[in-house]
Amino acid sequence: MKKKLVLLMLAGMCLCATACGSSDTTAENTQVTEETNETTEAVETETTETETAEATETEATEATETETAEATETETAEATETEATEATETETTEGTDAETTEEAKIDEAKLEEMLTATIDWIAIQYLEAENPNVSGLTVAQAVPMAVHAVGATPETFESNENFDLIIPAATLEETMKNLFGTSYDTAEYTPVESDRVKKAEDGSLSYTIGEWGLAVPKFSVESIEKDTATDGFIATVNYYTYDEETKTDSATEYTARYTLTPNAESAYGFVITNMVGEKQ
């Protein structure tokens, strides 16, 4: 009997031990499961946060790249536009310079031809005339200048009984148009002694031929500039005397400034529309 009781007690103790072990195991398993779940959640949270951060960073990078690309495109477009504008301005400037150069061109050979034809009258102004300065072109200057230009080729015209060269009216008119672009009325012209021009009762003009001797009038063109007030040019010419005996030039004795206007009908391609002269 006692033996059975002992066995029953042992069996009960085993059952209790088994039950306690199961409980502990269950608790341990539950704790492990909870810890695993917490770890998993933490990992998932970190993963989510990492992915979110990476996504945000990617979006920021893409946005920056987009802004950079847009800025680059804008800068490129602006640079292209600037280059195009500069190119246009350069072409315009070059075109304007080319036009100005073309406009500012005067045939200097023709100018020298014109000055040579009229130099005798100019020389009289600074060598003989009582009032050498000229403030503007009038009939008082234009007619004798044209007469002297015609008289530059005396062998082609007739002379009167005083050996003065007879100036044909038609030739004088043509010469004035070539020099001045217009024909001045000789009826309004009154000769002065230094002009070396004589006027007959019928209004015809004659020219007294003379020689300069060893003192020969010369000129040099100082400059030709565009006249800002007109479509013409201003030619500044210095006159002096060359001494044939000493082979030397004098200092400038007279300075004339001619306003030259393009004229296709003139033999020179331009005409004198005004002049001022001053004895030095």
C-alpha positions as CSV (number, residue, x, y, z in Angstrom):
1,M,0.0,0.0,0.0
2,K,2.7,2.4,1.0
3,K,4.6,1.4,-2.1
4,K,1.6,2.4,-4.3
5,L,1.2,5.6,-2.5
6,V,4.9,6.4,-3.1
7,L,4.5,5.6,-6.8
8,L,1.4,7.8,-7.1
9,M,3.3,10.7,-5.4
10,L,6.2,10.3,-7.8
11,A,3.9,10.3,-10.7
12,G,2.2,13.4,-9.5
13,M,5.6,15.1,-9.0
14,C,6.6,14.2,-12.5
15,L,3.3,15.6,-13.9
16,C,3.9,18.9,-12.0
17,A,7.4,19.1,-13.3
18,T,6.3,18.4,-16.8
19,A,3.6,21.1,-16.5
20,C,6.1,23.6,-15.1
21,G,8.5,22.9,-17.9
22,S,5.8,23.3,-20.5
23,S,4.8,26.6,-19.0
24,D,8.4,27.9,-18.9
25,T,8.9,26.7,-22.5
26,T,5.8,28.4,-23.6
27,A,6.8,31.6,-21.8
28,E,10.2,31.4,-23.3
29,N,8.7,30.8,-26.7
30,T,6.3,33.6,-26.3
31,Q,9.1,36.0,-25.2
32,V,11.3,34.9,-28.2
33,T,8.4,35.3,-30.6
34,E,7.7,38.8,-29.2
35,E,11.4,39.7,-29.4
36,T,11.5,38.4,-33.0
37,N,8.4,40.4,-33.9
38,E,9.9,43.5,-32.3
39,T,13.2,42.9,-34.2
40,T,11.3,42.3,-37.4
41,E,9.3,45.5,-36.9
42,A,12.4,47.4,-36.1
43,V,14.1,46.1,-39.2
44,E,11.1,46.8,-41.3
45,T,10.9,50.3,-39.8
46,E,14.5,50.9,-40.5
47,T,14.1,49.5,-44.0
48,T,11.1,51.7,-44.6
49,E,12.9,54.8,-43.2
50,T,16.0,54.0,-45.3
51,E,13.9,53.5,-48.4
52,T,12.0,56.7,-47.7
53,A,15.3,58.6,-47.1
54,E,16.8,57.1,-50.3
55,A,13.6,58.0,-52.2
56,T,13.7,61.5,-50.8
57,E,17.4,61.8,-51.7
58,T,16.7,60.4,-55.2
59,E,13.9,62.9,-55.7
60,A,16.1,65.7,-54.5
61,T,18.9,64.6,-56.8
62,E,16.6,64.3,-59.7
63,A,15.1,67.7,-58.9
64,T,18.6,69.2,-58.7
65,E,19.6,67.5,-61.9
66,T,16.4,68.8,-63.6
67,E,17.1,72.4,-62.3
68,T,20.7,72.1,-63.4
69,A,19.7,70.9,-66.8
70,E,17.1,73.6,-67.1
71,A,19.6,76.2,-66.0
72,T,22.2,74.9,-68.4
73,E,19.6,75.0,-71.2
74,T,18.7,78.5,-70.3
75,E,22.3,79.6,-70.1
76,T,23.0,77.9,-73.4
77,A,19.9,79.6,-75.0
78,E,21.0,83.0,-73.6
79,A,24.5,82.5,-74.7
80,T,23.3,81.5,-78.2
81,E,21.0,84.5,-78.3
82,T,23.8,86.8,-77.1
83,E,26.2,85.4,-79.7
84,A,23.5,85.8,-82.4
85,T,22.9,89.4,-81.2
86,E,26.6,90.2,-81.2
87,A,27.0,88.6,-84.6
88,T,24.1,90.7,-85.9
89,E,25.6,93.9,-84.3
90,T,29.0,93.0,-85.8
91,E,27.5,92.5,-89.2
92,T,25.5,95.7,-88.9
93,T,28.6,97.6,-87.7
94,E,30.7,96.2,-90.5
95,G,28.0,97.0,-93.0
96,T,27.8,100.5,-91.7
97,D,31.5,100.9,-91.7
98,A,31.6,99.6,-95.3
99,E,28.9,102.0,-96.3
100,T,30.7,104.9,-94.6
101,T,33.9,104.0,-96.2
102,E,32.2,103.9,-99.6
103,E,30.5,107.2,-99.0
104,A,33.7,108.8,-97.7
105,K,35.6,108.0,-100.8
106,I,36.8,110.9,-102.9
107,D,38.8,110.4,-106.1
108,E,41.9,112.3,-105.0
109,A,43.3,112.3,-108.5
110,K,40.2,114.2,-109.7
111,L,40.5,116.5,-106.7
112,E,44.0,117.4,-107.6
113,E,42.9,118.0,-111.2
114,M,40.3,120.4,-110.0
115,L,42.8,122.2,-107.6
116,T,45.3,122.5,-110.4
117,A,42.8,124.1,-112.7
118,T,41.9,126.8,-110.1
119,I,45.3,127.3,-108.4
120,D,46.2,130.5,-110.4
121,W,43.2,132.4,-109.0
122,I,43.9,131.0,-105.4
123,A,47.5,132.1,-105.7
124,I,46.5,135.6,-106.7
125,Q,44.5,135.8,-103.4
126,Y,47.6,135.3,-101.2
127,L,50.1,136.9,-103.4
128,E,48.3,139.9,-104.9
129,A,44.7,140.4,-103.7
130,E,43.9,143.3,-101.3
131,N,41.3,141.2,-99.5
132,P,42.5,137.6,-99.7
133,N,40.2,136.0,-97.2
134,V,37.0,134.3,-98.5
135,S,34.0,133.7,-96.2
136,G,31.9,131.8,-98.7
137,L,31.5,130.9,-102.4
138,T,29.7,133.7,-104.4
139,V,29.7,134.9,-108.0
140,A,32.7,137.0,-107.1
141,Q,34.8,133.9,-106.6
142,A,33.1,131.4,-108.9
143,V,33.3,133.3,-112.1
144,P,37.1,134.2,-112.0
145,M,37.9,130.7,-110.7
146,A,36.2,129.2,-113.8
147,V,37.8,131.8,-116.1
148,H,41.3,130.8,-114.8
149,A,40.3,127.1,-115.2
150,V,39.5,127.8,-118.9
151,G,42.6,129.8,-119.3
152,A,44.7,126.8,-118.2
153,T,44.6,125.7,-121.8
154,P,45.1,129.0,-123.7
155,E,46.3,127.3,-126.9
156,T,42.7,126.2,-127.7
157,F,41.1,129.7,-127.7
158,E,41.4,132.9,-129.6
159,S,43.0,136.1,-128.3
160,N,41.9,139.7,-128.8
161,E,44.1,142.7,-130.0
162,N,45.5,143.0,-126.4
163,F,46.5,139.3,-126.5
164,D,44.0,138.6,-123.8
165,L,42.4,135.2,-124.1
166,I,38.7,135.3,-125.2
167,I,36.6,133.1,-123.0
168,P,33.7,131.4,-125.0
169,A,30.4,131.8,-123.0
170,A,29.5,128.1,-123.6
171,T,32.9,126.9,-122.5
172,L,32.7,129.1,-119.4
173,E,29.2,127.8,-118.5
174,E,30.3,124.2,-118.9
175,T,33.4,124.8,-116.8
176,M,31.3,126.4,-114.0
177,K,28.9,123.4,-114.0
178,N,31.8,121.0,-113.7
179,L,33.3,123.1,-110.9
180,F,30.3,124.2,-109.0
181,G,27.3,122.2,-110.3
182,T,25.6,125.4,-111.5
183,S,26.3,128.3,-113.9
184,Y,26.7,131.7,-112.3
185,D,25.3,134.7,-114.1
186,T,28.3,136.6,-115.4
187,A,26.1,139.8,-115.6
188,E,26.3,139.9,-111.8
189,Y,30.1,139.6,-111.8
190,T,32.3,142.8,-111.5
191,P,36.0,142.1,-112.1
192,V,38.6,143.4,-109.7
193,E,42.2,144.1,-110.9
194,S,43.7,141.1,-109.2
195,D,41.3,138.7,-110.9
196,R,43.1,139.3,-114.2
197,V,39.7,139.1,-115.8
198,K,38.3,141.8,-118.1
199,K,34.7,142.3,-119.0
200,A,33.7,143.9,-122.3
201,E,30.7,146.2,-123.0
202,D,28.8,143.2,-124.5
203,G,29.4,141.2,-121.3
204,S,32.0,138.9,-122.7
205,L,35.0,138.0,-120.6
206,S,38.6,137.8,-121.4
207,Y,41.6,136.5,-119.4
208,T,45.0,138.2,-119.2
209,I,47.6,135.5,-119.5
210,G,50.6,135.8,-117.2
211,E,53.6,134.0,-115.9
212,W,54.7,133.2,-112.3
213,G,58.4,133.3,-113.0
214,L,60.6,131.5,-110.5
215,A,57.9,131.5,-107.7
216,V,55.4,128.8,-108.6
217,P,52.2,128.3,-106.5
218,K,51.8,124.7,-105.2
219,F,49.3,123.0,-102.9
220,S,49.0,119.9,-100.7
221,V,45.8,118.3,-99.6
222,E,45.8,118.2,-95.8
223,S,42.7,116.1,-95.2
224,I,39.3,115.0,-96.7
225,E,36.6,114.5,-94.1
226,K,32.9,113.6,-94.2
227,D,30.8,116.7,-93.8
228,T,28.4,115.9,-90.9
229,A,26.0,118.7,-92.0
230,T,25.6,117.5,-95.6
231,D,26.1,114.5,-97.8
232,G,29.5,115.9,-99.0
233,F,33.0,116.3,-97.8
234,I,35.4,118.9,-96.5
235,A,38.7,119.1,-98.2
236,T,41.4,121.2,-96.4
237,V,44.1,122.4,-98.8
238,N,47.3,124.2,-98.0
239,Y,48.8,126.5,-100.6
240,Y,52.5,127.6,-100.6
241,T,55.1,128.7,-103.1
242,Y,57.9,126.7,-104.6
243,D,61.1,128.6,-105.4
244,E,62.5,127.2,-108.7
245,E,65.9,128.8,-108.0
246,T,66.5,127.5,-104.5
247,K,64.4,124.3,-105.0
248,T,62.6,125.0,-101.7
249,D,59.0,125.3,-100.5
250,S,57.7,128.2,-98.5
251,A,55.6,127.8,-95.4
252,T,51.9,127.5,-95.9
253,E,50.7,130.9,-97.2
254,Y,47.0,130.2,-97.7
255,T,44.5,127.6,-96.4
256,A,41.2,126.8,-98.2
257,R,38.4,124.5,-97.0
258,Y,36.2,123.3,-99.8
259,T,32.8,121.7,-99.4
260,L,32.6,119.0,-102.0
261,T,29.3,117.4,-103.0
262,P,29.0,114.3,-105.1
263,N,27.7,115.1,-108.6
264,A,27.5,112.5,-111.3
265,E,27.1,115.2,-114.0
266,S,30.5,116.8,-113.2
267,A,33.6,115.7,-114.9
268,Y,35.2,115.4,-111.5
269,G,32.4,113.3,-109.9
270,F,31.8,116.1,-107.3
271,V,31.5,119.9,-107.2
272,I,32.5,122.8,-105.0
273,T,29.4,124.0,-103.2
274,N,31.1,126.3,-100.7
275,M,34.6,127.4,-99.7
276,V,36.4,129.5,-97.1
277,G,39.9,130.7,-97.4
278,E,42.4,132.4,-95.1
279,K,45.8,133.9,-95.7
280,Q,48.3,132.6,-93.2
